[in-house]
Amino acid sequence: MGADAPGTLRPAKAVVTITNNSDEKIDVNPLYFSITATDGSKHNAELGEDENQMDTMDLAPGEKATGVITGKGAFTPMYVTYTDGLFGDDVRGDVS
């Protein structure tokens, strides 16, 4: 692939590792993640933007998975939020 044109803004990305510390399996889906920018704006995950995108899977207790979450738009990520299912509890991790 060629280089981006000068001035092209790239989508923000974060490499995320999620570990199941519960006693039950959890569902992992890239759509269950969002990225909050340093200006406080929240960005939903964009699918198909990175070949190392977080996979959709079930994690058994003690298992972990790593993948890339890409946010819509160009911004500086501050933290990533995972929601356990569409209506479950939120877990937040800082971006370093």
Biopython code that builds the backbone (N, CA, C, O; Angstrom):
import numpy as np
from Bio.PDB.StructureBuilder import StructureBuilder

atoms = [
    (1, "MET", "N", (0.829, -1.175, 0.000)),
    (1, "MET", "CA", (0.000, 0.000, 0.000)),
    (1, "MET", "C", (0.873, 1.236, 0.000)),
    (1, "MET", "O", (1.961, 1.229, 0.575)),
    (2, "GLY", "N", (0.411, 2.292, -0.634)),
    (2, "GLY", "CA", (1.154, 3.536, -0.688)),
    (2, "GLY", "C", (0.976, 4.350, 0.578)),
    (2, "GLY", "O", (0.148, 4.030, 1.432)),
    (3, "ALA", "N", (1.758, 5.397, 0.684)),
    (3, "ALA", "CA", (1.683, 6.288, 1.838)),
    (3, "ALA", "C", (0.452, 7.174, 1.716)),
    (3, "ALA", "O", (-0.047, 7.420, 0.618)),
    (4, "ASP", "N", (-0.031, 7.650, 2.864)),
    (4, "ASP", "CA", (-1.145, 8.579, 2.868)),
    (4, "ASP", "C", (-0.710, 9.913, 2.284)),
    (4, "ASP", "O", (0.458, 10.292, 2.362)),
    (5, "ALA", "N", (-1.663, 10.613, 1.700)),
    (5, "ALA", "CA", (-1.384, 11.944, 1.171)),
    (5, "ALA", "C", (-1.055, 12.877, 2.336)),
    (5, "ALA", "O", (-1.558, 12.682, 3.442)),
    (6, "PRO", "N", (-0.209, 13.895, 2.098)),
    (6, "PRO", "CA", (0.117, 14.839, 3.167)),
    (6, "PRO", "C", (-1.167, 15.451, 3.731)),
    (6, "PRO", "O", (-2.080, 15.798, 2.982)),
    (7, "GLY", "N", (-1.226, 15.577, 5.048)),
    (7, "GLY", "CA", (-2.391, 16.158, 5.693)),
    (7, "GLY", "C", (-3.523, 15.178, 5.947)),
    (7, "GLY", "O", (-4.545, 15.562, 6.516)),
    (8, "THR", "N", (-3.368, 13.896, 5.532)),
    (8, "THR", "CA", (-4.407, 12.903, 5.752)),
    (8, "THR", "C", (-4.429, 12.514, 7.230)),
    (8, "THR", "O", (-3.398, 12.167, 7.807)),
    (9, "LEU", "N", (-5.613, 12.576, 7.832)),
    (9, "LEU", "CA", (-5.751, 12.196, 9.234)),
    (9, "LEU", "C", (-6.061, 10.710, 9.315)),
    (9, "LEU", "O", (-6.947, 10.215, 8.618)),
    (10, "ARG", "N", (-5.339, 10.011, 10.157)),
    (10, "ARG", "CA", (-5.561, 8.574, 10.343)),
    (10, "ARG", "C", (-6.481, 8.346, 11.533)),
    (10, "ARG", "O", (-6.453, 9.116, 12.493)),
    (11, "PRO", "N", (-7.298, 7.293, 11.482)),
    (11, "PRO", "CA", (-8.150, 6.976, 12.634)),
    (11, "PRO", "C", (-7.302, 6.632, 13.857)),
    (11, "PRO", "O", (-6.204, 6.089, 13.732)),
    (12, "ALA", "N", (-7.820, 6.952, 15.030)),
    (12, "ALA", "CA", (-7.134, 6.617, 16.275)),
    (12, "ALA", "C", (-7.296, 5.139, 16.572)),
    (12, "ALA", "O", (-8.362, 4.565, 16.350)),
    (13, "LYS", "N", (-6.234, 4.524, 17.074)),
    (13, "LYS", "CA", (-6.245, 3.091, 17.383)),
    (13, "LYS", "C", (-5.659, 2.855, 18.759)),
    (13, "LYS", "O", (-4.828, 3.625, 19.239)),
    (14, "ALA", "N", (-6.106, 1.774, 19.388)),
    (14, "ALA", "CA", (-5.554, 1.361, 20.675)),
    (14, "ALA", "C", (-5.427, -0.157, 20.673)),
    (14, "ALA", "O", (-6.352, -0.862, 20.272)),
    (15, "VAL", "N", (-4.274, -0.658, 21.123)),
    (15, "VAL", "CA", (-4.100, -2.094, 21.304)),
    (15, "VAL", "C", (-4.660, -2.424, 22.682)),
    (15, "VAL", "O", (-4.250, -1.845, 23.688)),
    (16, "VAL", "N", (-5.607, -3.366, 22.714)),
    (16, "VAL", "CA", (-6.340, -3.683, 23.932)),
    (16, "VAL", "C", (-6.123, -5.145, 24.297)),
    (16, "VAL", "O", (-6.198, -6.020, 23.434)),
    (17, "THR", "N", (-5.856, -5.412, 25.570)),
    (17, "THR", "CA", (-5.854, -6.774, 26.094)),
    (17, "THR", "C", (-6.975, -6.860, 27.114)),
    (17, "THR", "O", (-7.031, -6.067, 28.054)),
    (18, "ILE", "N", (-7.863, -7.821, 26.926)),
    (18, "ILE", "CA", (-8.976, -8.031, 27.848)),
    (18, "ILE", "C", (-8.791, -9.391, 28.506)),
    (18, "ILE", "O", (-8.529, -10.387, 27.832)),
    (19, "THR", "N", (-8.929, -9.425, 29.839)),
    (19, "THR", "CA", (-8.785, -10.652, 30.623)),
    (19, "THR", "C", (-10.093, -10.918, 31.350)),
    (19, "THR", "O", (-10.663, -10.021, 31.973)),
    (20, "ASN", "N", (-10.561, -12.144, 31.268)),
    (20, "ASN", "CA", (-11.777, -12.527, 31.975)),
    (20, "ASN", "C", (-11.413, -12.938, 33.398)),
    (20, "ASN", "O", (-10.909, -14.038, 33.626)),
    (21, "ASN", "N", (-11.671, -12.046, 34.352)),
    (21, "ASN", "CA", (-11.401, -12.314, 35.762)),
    (21, "ASN", "C", (-12.645, -12.788, 36.507)),
    (21, "ASN", "O", (-12.647, -12.870, 37.735)),
    (22, "SER", "N", (-13.706, -13.101, 35.755)),
    (22, "SER", "CA", (-14.947, -13.547, 36.390)),
    (22, "SER", "C", (-14.977, -15.074, 36.482)),
    (22, "SER", "O", (-14.030, -15.754, 36.086)),
    (23, "ASP", "N", (-16.075, -15.589, 37.009)),
    (23, "ASP", "CA", (-16.261, -17.041, 37.114)),
    (23, "ASP", "C", (-17.086, -17.595, 35.961)),
    (23, "ASP", "O", (-17.349, -18.797, 35.907)),
    (24, "GLU", "N", (-17.497, -16.726, 35.036)),
    (24, "GLU", "CA", (-18.323, -17.139, 33.899)),
    (24, "GLU", "C", (-17.693, -16.652, 32.608)),
    (24, "GLU", "O", (-16.869, -15.738, 32.621)),
    (25, "LYS", "N", (-18.075, -17.260, 31.493)),
    (25, "LYS", "CA", (-17.555, -16.812, 30.204)),
    (25, "LYS", "C", (-18.087, -15.417, 29.899)),
    (25, "LYS", "O", (-19.164, -15.033, 30.353)),
    (26, "ILE", "N", (-17.317, -14.674, 29.128)),
    (26, "ILE", "CA", (-17.774, -13.373, 28.652)),
    (26, "ILE", "C", (-17.697, -13.351, 27.134)),
    (26, "ILE", "O", (-16.854, -14.016, 26.531)),
    (27, "ASP", "N", (-18.576, -12.589, 26.533)),
    (27, "ASP", "CA", (-18.586, -12.401, 25.088)),
    (27, "ASP", "C", (-17.729, -11.189, 24.763)),
    (27, "ASP", "O", (-17.875, -10.135, 25.382)),
    (28, "VAL", "N", (-16.839, -11.337, 23.795)),
    (28, "VAL", "CA", (-16.006, -10.230, 23.342)),
    (28, "VAL", "C", (-16.387, -9.941, 21.898)),
    (28, "VAL", "O", (-16.479, -10.849, 21.072)),
    (29, "ASN", "N", (-16.604, -8.674, 21.608)),
    (29, "ASN", "CA", (-16.967, -8.230, 20.267)),
    (29, "ASN", "C", (-16.380, -6.839, 20.106)),
    (29, "ASN", "O", (-16.511, -6.021, 21.016)),
    (30, "PRO", "N", (-15.737, -6.538, 18.981)),
    (30, "PRO", "CA", (-15.168, -5.198, 18.827)),
    (30, "PRO", "C", (-16.218, -4.089, 18.970)),
    (30, "PRO", "O", (-15.879, -2.964, 19.336)),
    (31, "LEU", "N", (-17.471, -4.394, 18.688)),
    (31, "LEU", "CA", (-18.524, -3.388, 18.825)),
    (31, "LEU", "C", (-18.872, -3.093, 20.281)),
    (31, "LEU", "O", (-19.610, -2.145, 20.551)),
    (32, "TYR", "N", (-18.359, -3.880, 21.222)),
    (32, "TYR", "CA", (-18.591, -3.649, 22.642)),
    (32, "TYR", "C", (-17.565, -2.664, 23.217)),
    (32, "TYR", "O", (-17.587, -2.390, 24.417)),
    (33, "PHE", "N", (-16.663, -2.127, 22.374)),
    (33, "PHE", "CA", (-15.628, -1.198, 22.812)),
    (33, "PHE", "C", (-15.908, 0.203, 22.271)),
    (33, "PHE", "O", (-16.484, 0.370, 21.196)),
    (34, "SER", "N", (-15.494, 1.184, 23.032)),
    (34, "SER", "CA", (-15.473, 2.567, 22.554)),
    (34, "SER", "C", (-14.184, 3.203, 23.063)),
    (34, "SER", "O", (-13.575, 2.719, 24.017)),
    (35, "ILE", "N", (-13.782, 4.282, 22.422)),
    (35, "ILE", "CA", (-12.571, 5.002, 22.828)),
    (35, "ILE", "C", (-12.983, 6.428, 23.173)),
    (35, "ILE", "O", (-13.702, 7.080, 22.415)),
    (36, "THR", "N", (-12.520, 6.903, 24.324)),
    (36, "THR", "CA", (-12.753, 8.292, 24.710)),
    (36, "THR", "C", (-11.475, 9.077, 24.466)),
    (36, "THR", "O", (-10.386, 8.664, 24.864)),
    (37, "ALA", "N", (-11.628, 10.218, 23.804)),
    (37, "ALA", "CA", (-10.495, 11.065, 23.440)),
    (37, "ALA", "C", (-10.103, 11.978, 24.596)),
    (37, "ALA", "O", (-10.844, 12.120, 25.569)),
    (38, "THR", "N", (-8.936, 12.590, 24.479)),
    (38, "THR", "CA", (-8.439, 13.498, 25.515)),
    (38, "THR", "C", (-9.338, 14.716, 25.678)),
    (38, "THR", "O", (-9.303, 15.366, 26.723)),
    (39, "ASP", "N", (-10.148, 15.043, 24.664)),
    (39, "ASP", "CA", (-11.080, 16.171, 24.792)),
    (39, "ASP", "C", (-12.424, 15.735, 25.377)),
    (39, "ASP", "O", (-13.344, 16.546, 25.477)),
    (40, "GLY", "N", (-12.546, 14.445, 25.768)),
    (40, "GLY", "CA", (-13.765, 13.935, 26.378)),
    (40, "GLY", "C", (-14.780, 13.364, 25.405)),
    (40, "GLY", "O", (-15.792, 12.810, 25.832)),
    (41, "SER", "N", (-14.533, 13.487, 24.100)),
    (41, "SER", "CA", (-15.478, 12.949, 23.121)),
    (41, "SER", "C", (-15.355, 11.432, 23.046)),
    (41, "SER", "O", (-14.258, 10.882, 23.144)),
    (42, "LYS", "N", (-16.492, 10.761, 22.871)),
    (42, "LYS", "CA", (-16.545, 9.299, 22.823)),
    (42, "LYS", "C", (-16.689, 8.859, 21.373)),
    (42, "LYS", "O", (-17.478, 9.427, 20.618)),
    (43, "HIS", "N", (-15.916, 7.837, 20.989)),
    (43, "HIS", "CA", (-15.898, 7.349, 19.613)),
    (43, "HIS", "C", (-16.173, 5.850, 19.607)),
    (43, "HIS", "O", (-15.488, 5.086, 20.287)),
    (44, "ASN", "N", (-17.170, 5.436, 18.844)),
    (44, "ASN", "CA", (-17.473, 4.019, 18.703)),
    (44, "ASN", "C", (-16.401, 3.338, 17.876)),
    (44, "ASN", "O", (-15.700, 3.981, 17.095)),
    (45, "ALA", "N", (-16.280, 2.022, 18.053)),
    (45, "ALA", "CA", (-15.306, 1.241, 17.291)),
    (45, "ALA", "C", (-15.730, 1.156, 15.831)),
    (45, "ALA", "O", (-16.913, 1.018, 15.521)),
    (46, "GLU", "N", (-14.762, 1.238, 14.955)),
    (46, "GLU", "CA", (-14.961, 1.075, 13.519)),
    (46, "GLU", "C", (-14.453, -0.307, 13.124)),
    (46, "GLU", "O", (-13.346, -0.691, 13.500)),
    (47, "LEU", "N", (-15.235, -1.037, 12.387)),
    (47, "LEU", "CA", (-14.848, -2.392, 11.973)),
    (47, "LEU", "C", (-14.045, -2.372, 10.687)),
    (47, "LEU", "O", (-14.248, -1.514, 9.828)),
    (48, "GLY", "N", (-13.124, -3.332, 10.559)),
    (48, "GLY", "CA", (-12.379, -3.529, 9.325)),
    (48, "GLY", "C", (-11.299, -2.512, 9.039)),
    (48, "GLY", "O", (-10.833, -2.419, 7.903)),
    (49, "GLU", "N", (-10.883, -1.743, 10.036)),
    (49, "GLU", "CA", (-9.868, -0.703, 9.833)),
    (49, "GLU", "C", (-8.450, -1.181, 10.121)),
    (49, "GLU", "O", (-7.485, -0.497, 9.779)),
    (50, "ASP", "N", (-8.313, -2.353, 10.749)),
    (50, "ASP", "CA", (-6.985, -2.851, 11.107)),
    (50, "ASP", "C", (-6.991, -4.372, 10.997)),
    (50, "ASP", "O", (-7.939, -5.029, 11.428)),
    (51, "GLU", "N", (-5.927, -4.926, 10.416)),
    (51, "GLU", "CA", (-5.861, -6.383, 10.242)),
    (51, "GLU", "C", (-5.731, -7.121, 11.576)),
    (51, "GLU", "O", (-5.971, -8.326, 11.643)),
    (52, "ASN", "N", (-5.350, -6.403, 12.635)),
    (52, "ASN", "CA", (-5.229, -7.007, 13.963)),
    (52, "ASN", "C", (-6.401, -6.649, 14.871)),
    (52, "ASN", "O", (-6.278, -6.668, 16.095)),
    (53, "GLN", "N", (-7.536, -6.324, 14.258)),
    (53, "GLN", "CA", (-8.737, -5.956, 15.008)),
    (53, "GLN", "C", (-9.099, -7.036, 16.029)),
    (53, "GLN", "O", (-8.913, -8.227, 15.780)),
    (54, "MET", "N", (-9.620, -6.601, 17.182)),
    (54, "MET", "CA", (-10.095, -7.545, 18.200)),
    (54, "MET", "C", (-11.125, -8.463, 17.555)),
    (54, "MET", "O", (-12.034, -8.002, 16.864)),
    (55, "ASP", "N", (-10.975, -9.777, 17.788)),
    (55, "ASP", "CA", (-11.902, -10.766, 17.236)),
    (55, "ASP", "C", (-13.165, -10.859, 18.083)),
    (55, "ASP", "O", (-13.183, -10.456, 19.246)),
    (56, "THR", "N", (-14.216, -11.394, 17.479)),
    (56, "THR", "CA", (-15.425, -11.761, 18.203)),
    (56, "THR", "C", (-15.203, -13.168, 18.740)),
    (56, "THR", "O", (-14.859, -14.078, 17.987)),
    (57, "MET", "N", (-15.404, -13.347, 20.068)),
    (57, "MET", "CA", (-15.109, -14.645, 20.689)),
    (57, "MET", "C", (-15.742, -14.714, 22.060)),
    (57, "MET", "O", (-16.249, -13.719, 22.577)),
    (58, "ASP", "N", (-15.708, -15.899, 22.644)),
    (58, "ASP", "CA", (-16.054, -16.120, 24.046)),
    (58, "ASP", "C", (-14.747, -16.329, 24.802)),
    (58, "ASP", "O", (-13.862, -17.046, 24.336)),
    (59, "LEU", "N", (-14.629, -15.705, 25.964)),
    (59, "LEU", "CA", (-13.466, -15.919, 26.823)),
    (59, "LEU", "C", (-13.909, -16.656, 28.074)),
    (59, "LEU", "O", (-14.786, -16.192, 28.802)),
    (60, "ALA", "N", (-13.301, -17.801, 28.319)),
    (60, "ALA", "CA", (-13.566, -18.564, 29.538)),
    (60, "ALA", "C", (-12.860, -17.873, 30.705)),
    (60, "ALA", "O", (-11.952, -17.072, 30.483)),
    (61, "PRO", "N", (-13.258, -18.166, 31.936)),
    (61, "PRO", "CA", (-12.575, -17.591, 33.091)),
    (61, "PRO", "C", (-11.056, -17.804, 33.006)),
    (61, "PRO", "O", (-10.583, -18.913, 32.754)),
    (62, "GLY", "N", (-10.310, -16.717, 33.222)),
    (62, "GLY", "CA", (-8.851, -16.774, 33.179)),
    (62, "GLY", "C", (-8.240, -16.547, 31.815)),
    (62, "GLY", "O", (-7.039, -16.292, 31.727)),
    (63, "GLU", "N", (-9.011, -16.629, 30.754)),
    (63, "GLU", "CA", (-8.479, -16.412, 29.408)),
    (63, "GLU", "C", (-8.356, -14.917, 29.118)),
    (63, "GLU", "O", (-9.027, -14.087, 29.731)),
    (64, "LYS", "N", (-7.467, -14.597, 28.153)),
    (64, "LYS", "CA", (-7.326, -13.212, 27.718)),
    (64, "LYS", "C", (-7.131, -13.164, 26.217)),
    (64, "LYS", "O", (-6.747, -14.154, 25.594)),
    (65, "ALA", "N", (-7.401, -12.000, 25.644)),
    (65, "ALA", "CA", (-7.251, -11.790, 24.206)),
    (65, "ALA", "C", (-6.738, -10.372, 23.977)),
    (65, "ALA", "O", (-7.027, -9.459, 24.750)),
    (66, "THR", "N", (-5.972, -10.207, 22.902)),
    (66, "THR", "CA", (-5.430, -8.905, 22.533)),
    (66, "THR", "C", (-5.811, -8.597, 21.102)),
    (66, "THR", "O", (-5.780, -9.474, 20.238)),
    (67, "GLY", "N", (-6.167, -7.356, 20.855)),
    (67, "GLY", "CA", (-6.501, -6.915, 19.501)),
    (67, "GLY", "C", (-6.564, -5.402, 19.451)),
    (67, "GLY", "O", (-6.478, -4.725, 20.475)),
    (68, "VAL", "N", (-6.716, -4.885, 18.243)),
    (68, "VAL", "CA", (-6.759, -3.441, 18.019)),
    (68, "VAL", "C", (-8.209, -2.980, 17.964)),
    (68, "VAL", "O", (-9.055, -3.611, 17.331)),
    (69, "ILE", "N", (-8.476, -1.869, 18.639)),
    (69, "ILE", "CA", (-9.756, -1.179, 18.536)),
    (69, "ILE", "C", (-9.473, 0.144, 17.830)),
    (69, "ILE", "O", (-8.607, 0.910, 18.254)),
    (70, "THR", "N", (-10.203, 0.404, 16.757)),
    (70, "THR", "CA", (-10.046, 1.633, 15.991)),
    (70, "THR", "C", (-11.277, 2.498, 16.199)),
    (70, "THR", "O", (-12.405, 2.031, 16.040)),
    (71, "GLY", "N", (-11.062, 3.746, 16.551)),
    (71, "GLY", "CA", (-12.172, 4.680, 16.739)),
    (71, "GLY", "C", (-12.439, 5.457, 15.473)),
    (71, "GLY", "O", (-11.541, 5.660, 14.656)),
    (72, "LYS", "N", (-13.667, 5.891, 15.310)),
    (72, "LYS", "CA", (-14.046, 6.677, 14.138)),
    (72, "LYS", "C", (-13.505, 8.087, 14.280)),
    (72, "LYS", "O", (-13.786, 8.775, 15.262)),
    (73, "GLY", "N", (-12.733, 8.510, 13.301)),
    (73, "GLY", "CA", (-12.173, 9.855, 13.309)),
    (73, "GLY", "C", (-10.752, 9.883, 13.824)),
    (73, "GLY", "O", (-10.243, 8.902, 14.368)),
    (74, "ALA", "N", (-10.120, 11.042, 13.638)),
    (74, "ALA", "CA", (-8.744, 11.245, 14.099)),
    (74, "ALA", "C", (-8.792, 12.011, 15.418)),
    (74, "ALA", "O", (-9.368, 13.096, 15.486)),
    (75, "PHE", "N", (-8.188, 11.447, 16.466)),
    (75, "PHE", "CA", (-8.182, 12.046, 17.792)),
    (75, "PHE", "C", (-7.111, 11.359, 18.616)),
    (75, "PHE", "O", (-6.538, 10.359, 18.183)),
    (76, "THR", "N", (-6.836, 11.889, 19.805)),
    (76, "THR", "CA", (-5.871, 11.284, 20.716)),
    (76, "THR", "C", (-6.634, 10.483, 21.769)),
    (76, "THR", "O", (-7.372, 11.065, 22.564)),
    (77, "PRO", "N", (-6.468, 9.142, 21.792)),
    (77, "PRO", "CA", (-7.193, 8.315, 22.754)),
    (77, "PRO", "C", (-6.717, 8.541, 24.190)),
    (77, "PRO", "O", (-5.519, 8.667, 24.446)),
    (78, "MET", "N", (-7.681, 8.590, 25.129)),
    (78, "MET", "CA", (-7.355, 8.710, 26.552)),
    (78, "MET", "C", (-7.646, 7.392, 27.267)),
    (78, "MET", "O", (-6.825, 6.930, 28.059)),
    (79, "TYR", "N", (-8.811, 6.776, 26.998)),
    (79, "TYR", "CA", (-9.117, 5.477, 27.573)),
    (79, "TYR", "C", (-10.087, 4.712, 26.682)),
    (79, "TYR", "O", (-10.782, 5.282, 25.841)),
    (80, "VAL", "N", (-10.106, 3.395, 26.900)),
    (80, "VAL", "CA", (-10.984, 2.485, 26.167)),
    (80, "VAL", "C", (-11.990, 1.922, 27.156)),
    (80, "VAL", "O", (-11.639, 1.570, 28.283)),
    (81, "THR", "N", (-13.252, 1.838, 26.724)),
    (81, "THR", "CA", (-14.310, 1.268, 27.556)),
    (81, "THR", "C", (-14.846, 0.015, 26.885)),
    (81, "THR", "O", (-15.134, 0.013, 25.688)),
    (82, "TYR", "N", (-14.978, -1.052, 27.667)),
    (82, "TYR", "CA", (-15.587, -2.303, 27.217)),
    (82, "TYR", "C", (-16.903, -2.446, 27.962)),
    (82, "TYR", "O", (-16.943, -2.325, 29.186)),
    (83, "THR", "N", (-17.980, -2.704, 27.229)),
    (83, "THR", "CA", (-19.278, -2.975, 27.832)),
    (83, "THR", "C", (-19.563, -4.455, 27.660)),
    (83, "THR", "O", (-19.569, -4.962, 26.538)),
    (84, "ASP", "N", (-19.799, -5.155, 28.765)),
    (84, "ASP", "CA", (-20.055, -6.601, 28.726)),
    (84, "ASP", "C", (-21.418, -6.845, 28.094)),
    (84, "ASP", "O", (-22.445, -6.792, 28.772)),
    (85, "GLY", "N", (-21.422, -7.113, 26.789)),
    (85, "GLY", "CA", (-22.666, -7.219, 26.034)),
    (85, "GLY", "C", (-23.170, -5.826, 25.733)),
    (85, "GLY", "O", (-22.521, -4.840, 26.083)),
    (86, "LEU", "N", (-24.311, -5.734, 25.093)),
    (86, "LEU", "CA", (-24.820, -4.422, 24.714)),
    (86, "LEU", "C", (-25.334, -3.615, 25.903)),
    (86, "LEU", "O", (-25.349, -2.385, 25.851)),
    (87, "PHE", "N", (-25.755, -4.287, 26.969)),
    (87, "PHE", "CA", (-26.342, -3.574, 28.104)),
    (87, "PHE", "C", (-25.700, -3.942, 29.433)),
    (87, "PHE", "O", (-26.290, -3.702, 30.486)),
    (88, "GLY", "N", (-24.501, -4.520, 29.407)),
    (88, "GLY", "CA", (-23.839, -4.965, 30.634)),
    (88, "GLY", "C", (-23.046, -3.870, 31.308)),
    (88, "GLY", "O", (-23.167, -2.691, 30.977)),
    (89, "ASP", "N", (-22.227, -4.286, 32.268)),
    (89, "ASP", "CA", (-21.397, -3.359, 33.025)),
    (89, "ASP", "C", (-20.223, -2.887, 32.174)),
    (89, "ASP", "O", (-19.724, -3.617, 31.316)),
    (90, "ASP", "N", (-19.790, -1.646, 32.430)),
    (90, "ASP", "CA", (-18.636, -1.065, 31.738)),
    (90, "ASP", "C", (-17.355, -1.321, 32.522)),
    (90, "ASP", "O", (-17.347, -1.317, 33.753)),
    (91, "VAL", "N", (-16.268, -1.544, 31.778)),
    (91, "VAL", "CA", (-14.931, -1.637, 32.342)),
    (91, "VAL", "C", (-14.060, -0.692, 31.532)),
    (91, "VAL", "O", (-14.095, -0.715, 30.301)),
    (92, "ARG", "N", (-13.286, 0.130, 32.205)),
    (92, "ARG", "CA", (-12.488, 1.145, 31.516)),
    (92, "ARG", "C", (-11.011, 0.961, 31.791)),
    (92, "ARG", "O", (-10.617, 0.647, 32.914)),
    (93, "GLY", "N", (-10.186, 1.155, 30.760)),
    (93, "GLY", "CA", (-8.738, 1.095, 30.902)),
    (93, "GLY", "C", (-8.083, 2.272, 30.217)),
    (93, "GLY", "O", (-8.494, 2.661, 29.124)),
    (94, "ASP", "N", (-7.072, 2.846, 30.842)),
    (94, "ASP", "CA", (-6.342, 3.978, 30.272)),
    (94, "ASP", "C", (-5.496, 3.536, 29.086)),
    (94, "ASP", "O", (-5.025, 2.400, 29.031)),
    (95, "VAL", "N", (-5.313, 4.442, 28.149)),
    (95, "VAL", "CA", (-4.440, 4.197, 26.997)),
    (95, "VAL", "C", (-3.065, 4.758, 27.361)),
    (95, "VAL", "O", (-2.936, 5.900, 27.804)),
    (96, "SER", "N", (-2.033, 3.914, 27.158)),
    (96, "SER", "CA", (-0.673, 4.384, 27.482)),
    (96, "SER", "C", (0.171, 4.436, 26.230)),
    (96, "SER", "O", (1.343, 4.805, 26.290)),
]
sb = StructureBuilder()
sb.init_structure("model")
sb.init_model(0)
sb.init_chain("A")
sb.init_seg("    ")
for serial, (resi, resn, name, xyz) in enumerate(atoms, 1):
    if name == "N":
        sb.init_residue(resn, " ", resi, " ")
    sb.init_atom(name, np.array(xyz, "f"), 0.0, 1.0, " ", f" {name:<3s}", serial, name[0])
structure = sb.get_structure()
